[in-house]
């Protein structure tokens, strides 16, 4: 199953791409559903 994800591709370069949904593989794993996110301008300068 696929999902959309924002991926960091380099300085000032981010994109939305289709990724495989993660799955629980060990008892200490957790999946979080992000409902809201923001990107700060300083995040783009990494």
C-alpha positions in Angstrom: 0.0 0.0 0.0 1.3 3.5 -0.8 1.1 6.9 0.9 2.3 10.4 0.1 5.4 11.7 2.0 7.4 14.9 1.9 11.0 14.1 1.3 14.1 16.2 1.8 16.2 16.2 -1.3 18.9 18.7 -0.5 19.3 22.4 0.4 16.0 24.2 -0.5 14.7 21.1 -2.2 11.7 19.1 -0.9 9.1 17.2 -2.8 6.0 15.1 -2.3 6.5 11.5 -3.4 4.7 8.1 -3.1 6.2 5.8 -0.5 5.4 2.4 0.8 3.4 2.5 4.0 5.5 1.5 7.0 4.6 -1.5 9.1 5.1 -2.8 12.6 8.1 -5.1 12.6 9.0 -5.4 16.3 7.1 -5.0 19.6 8.8 -1.6 20.3 7.7 -0.1 16.9 4.9 2.5 16.7 3.1 4.2 13.8 2.0 7.8 14.1 -0.7 9.4 12.0 0.4 13.0 11.3 -2.6 15.2 10.7 -0.9 18.6 10.5 2.7 19.7 9.8 4.5 22.9 9.0 7.8 23.6 7.4 9.8 26.5 8.8 12.0 28.5 6.4 15.0 27.6 8.5 14.3 23.9 7.8 15.1 24.5 4.1 18.6 25.7 4.9 19.9 22.5 6.5 
